Amino acid sequence: MPDFRSDKSESPEGKGVAKRAWEAYAAGVAKSVGPTLGAAAEPIAREWVVDLLGFWMAWHVYGGFEGLERFGFHRATIYRKIKRFRMAFGQHPDEFTMAGVTIDPEAYWESVGTKLGPVP
C-alpha cells in the first residue's frame, strides 16, 4: 500500500489520493482472495469501524484537528486516523455524515459538564 504521508497537500483533507488508492487495493484484494479472506477479516474490520466511528465523534466534539491535539492526540496519530477513516468511509471525518446519527457538540459538552462537573 503506498504511503501518502510525504505528499504535499493544502490541508489534512488532501485531494482524495488515499480514497483512490484504497478503492484500487480493495478491488484487487477482492479479485485475488475472494470470500475466504473476507470472512477471516470481518472481525478485524468490525473493530476498525468501531474505532473509526469513535474517532469521527471525537473529531466533532473536540473541534477537529486542533481540538484533538489539545485533547492529547499526537499529530501523527490524527493524520493516521484521518487516512484510515478516508480509506474506510471515503470521506474526511469533517465532511462525513451518517444517516440516522447526529452529533451535537454543545449538547455533549453540557451533558459532560452535568455528569462530571465543569470542563476546562
CORRA-V107968 format. One record per backbone hydrogen bond with DSSP energy under -0.5 kcal/mol. NH is the residue of the N-H (numbers start at 0). CO is the residue of the C=O. E is the energy in kcal/mol with one decimal. If there is no record, write none. Layout:
# CORRA-V107968
nh->NH co->CO e->E
nh->NH co->CO e->E
This chain:
# CORRA-V107968
nh->3 co->1 e->-0.6
nh->6 co->3 e->-1.2
nh->13 co->10 e->-1.3
nh->15 co->12 e->-0.7
nh->19 co->15 e->-2.1
nh->20 co->16 e->-2.3
nh->21 co->17 e->-2.5
nh->22 co->18 e->-2.4
nh->23 co->19 e->-2.0
nh->24 co->20 e->-2.4
nh->25 co->21 e->-3.2
nh->26 co->22 e->-2.1
nh->27 co->23 e->-2.1
nh->28 co->24 e->-2.7
nh->29 co->25 e->-2.5
nh->30 co->26 e->-1.7
nh->31 co->27 e->-2.0
nh->32 co->28 e->-2.7
nh->33 co->28 e->-0.7
nh->33 co->29 e->-0.8
nh->35 co->32 e->-0.6
nh->36 co->32 e->-0.7
nh->37 co->33 e->-1.2
nh->38 co->34 e->-2.4
nh->39 co->35 e->-1.6
nh->40 co->36 e->-2.4
nh->41 co->37 e->-1.1
nh->44 co->40 e->-2.7
nh->45 co->41 e->-2.5
nh->46 co->42 e->-1.7
nh->47 co->43 e->-2.3
nh->48 co->44 e->-2.6
nh->49 co->45 e->-2.3
nh->50 co->46 e->-2.5
nh->51 co->47 e->-2.5
nh->52 co->48 e->-2.4
nh->53 co->49 e->-1.9
nh->54 co->50 e->-2.0
nh->55 co->51 e->-2.5
nh->56 co->52 e->-2.2
nh->57 co->53 e->-2.6
nh->58 co->54 e->-2.8
nh->59 co->55 e->-1.6
nh->60 co->56 e->-2.6
nh->61 co->57 e->-2.4
nh->63 co->58 e->-3.7
nh->66 co->62 e->-0.6
nh->67 co->63 e->-2.4
nh->68 co->64 e->-2.0
nh->69 co->65 e->-2.5
nh->70 co->66 e->-1.9
nh->71 co->67 e->-0.9
nh->71 co->68 e->-1.0
nh->72 co->67 e->-2.7
nh->77 co->73 e->-2.2
nh->78 co->74 e->-2.7
nh->79 co->75 e->-2.5
nh->80 co->76 e->-2.6
nh->81 co->77 e->-2.7
nh->82 co->78 e->-2.4
nh->83 co->79 e->-2.5
nh->84 co->80 e->-2.9
nh->85 co->81 e->-2.7
nh->86 co->82 e->-2.4
nh->87 co->83 e->-2.4
nh->88 co->84 e->-3.3
nh->89 co->85 e->-1.9
nh->94 co->91 e->-1.4
nh->95 co->91 e->-1.7
nh->97 co->100 e->-0.5
nh->100 co->97 e->-2.5
nh->103 co->101 e->-0.6
nh->104 co->102 e->-0.6
nh->107 co->103 e->-2.4
nh->108 co->104 e->-2.8
nh->109 co->105 e->-2.2
nh->110 co->106 e->-2.3
nh->111 co->107 e->-2.7
nh->112 co->108 e->-2.5
nh->113 co->109 e->-2.0
nh->114 co->110 e->-2.4
nh->115 co->111 e->-3.2
nh->116 co->112 e->-1.5
